[in-house]
């Protein structure tokens, strides 16, 4: 993904080329409401009609040239549904109404037209927001619904990455401290463990020869979760549950299925399972910030508890 600075340079280059190409056409002007526009690229492409979903790549900046937001940084486009008011609303939709598929332009929009009298606290009513916008695609409702699922997955993954980064930055001291405890356990039990950058440790007891899953894959995992003292708090294996005294009548004991890398499980699982081949069995040692953290979980997993999972990656379901 382009960094915002690089993206701005790219837009600047497009603007220069676009203005040269449009010098004789004067593709610029002012709409009602004081909204100014200047085309970067005009291709006379597919037109939008009422009911269309339009996807736009956008960057918007304040008067101090600070970037307020970017769809490219977000990883998903800005989406709007066109209706009959576009072109006569005296609001920012009138600007996007000028664009065909493939067009791009720079808009200078009074804040009151952009935010419709719901101004953010740090933006004054007389401020002017600059928006760089390109109309990427035009979708019907069925296409939009399909794309929405893809965009939601991207956003979940991005949010998980931000959460992971924040946890690692803010919990480094505790992760290091618990790492000492984990390493002592590993040494005392003569295990050969590997350590990841996050502080996770894992011991492969049986190497599989299947595929390594990618983020987004649905994986099936058998597991037994323990505390450092060996207390079993959960398992997907019926025989283990009965032996450990955690068997639940009526529960279906079978491999647990989840989508890898999208925050559906604790961070230690998203990372640890992603290290294994299908068919591998391993023990994963998870510092508490990569597990249930300060909140704990249930009666057995106390706040800041280190977790130990014996896992088997059974299959990857594309």
Secondary structure by P-SEA (a helix, b strand, c coil): cccaaaaaaaaaaaaaaaaaaacccccccccccbbbbbbccccccccccccbbbbbbccccccccccccccccccccbbbbbccccccccccccccccccccccccccccccccccccccccccccbbbbbbccccccccaaaaaaaaaaaaaaaaaaaaaaaaaaaaaacaaaaaaaaaaaaaaaaaacccccccccbbbbbbccccccccccccbbbbbbbccccccccccccccaaaaaaaccccccccccbbbbbcccccccaaaaaaaaaccccbbbbbbbcccccccccccccccccbbbbbbbcccccccc
